[in-house]
Amino acid sequence: MTALPSEPAQRVEPGLVSRALEIAGRLANDAADVITETAGRGARPAATESPFDWVTDTGRILERHTRRVLADEFPGIPVFGEEFDSSPGTTVAEQCAARSSSARFRWSVDPVDGTANYVAGLPWCAYSLAMLDEHGPVVGVVADPYRGQIYAAARGRGMRANGTPVRLSDQQETRAGIVCTELTRTGAWRGMDRFITNATAAQVGVRLLGSPALAITQVALGHAMAAVLDSYEEWDVAGALALAVESGAAVLDRHGRHTALPVDGLLVAAPGVADNVLHWWSQSTD
């Protein structure tokens, strides 16, 4: 069985949350326009880059724009992002600790989550932005440019899709459901083949869609019943985790502990099926 939820997160001043939602939504709309206008123009990764972790001019431009706007609107709140703060070789826990120690709040942005899809012109990538404190995401937005959707959430205020409230139903059945997972920077994660075998034995489909943010978002929307990520960066998942928590999804680490921002493996699931998916995952890495 999964552990009980941790202590409720601290309440944040409402005016700050409202302003953060407004600015984050505006940035997400700007990014969606840029992504759809520039995708699939034949860029290729440098020889030194992993094909699972490409960097593009669009990503750099969007992140610089995000940093400028946030610096003007929220002076004193640091911004961390995919393109300029990536630290290969450090753990998620180490990175989160370093960032959270510098200020009460921080912003975390992934300007193009799903870069390989973006480069190829496949319509499955996202812009993700979150404001966090020591307890996890306070505000999160994810732009899904190709479906014309902006998903937004704030702590205690629920999740919305283009302004329409979203709340998960009480799903209990796993059969015929969909579970999302993703490759790591170096390819398949240890036990991934066994996890897929465990899930398919339960008549559950497994999908690798190429965007951690959108994989988690599909759970928050009720389209997928779970998403399992063996490794990730904070900016990959922070915006979508805000959506998941506020939609009513369970958010756990690989040991079944509830936390708003797991640092050791990540499972996001409809609450009624979380134990099943955690069991398949645990068995795959034994």
Secondary structure as UniProt FT lines:
FT   HELIX           14..38
FT   TURN            39..40
FT   TURN            47..48
FT   TURN            51..52
FT   HELIX           57..73
FT   TURN            75..76
FT   STRAND          79..81
FT   HELIX           82..85
FT   TURN            88..89
FT   HELIX           92..100
FT   TURN            101..102
FT   STRAND          106..113
FT   HELIX           115..120
FT   STRAND          126..133
FT   TURN            134..135
FT   STRAND          136..144
FT   HELIX           145..147
FT   STRAND          149..154
FT   TURN            155..157
FT   STRAND          158..161
FT   TURN            162..163
FT   STRAND          164..166
FT   TURN            175..176
FT   STRAND          178..181
FT   TURN            185..186
FT   TURN            190..191
FT   HELIX           192..201
FT   TURN            202..203
FT   STRAND          205..208
FT   HELIX           212..221
FT   STRAND          226..229
FT   HELIX           234..247
FT   STRAND          250..252
FT   TURN            254..255
FT   STRAND          266..269
FT   HELIX           271..273
FT   HELIX           274..285
//
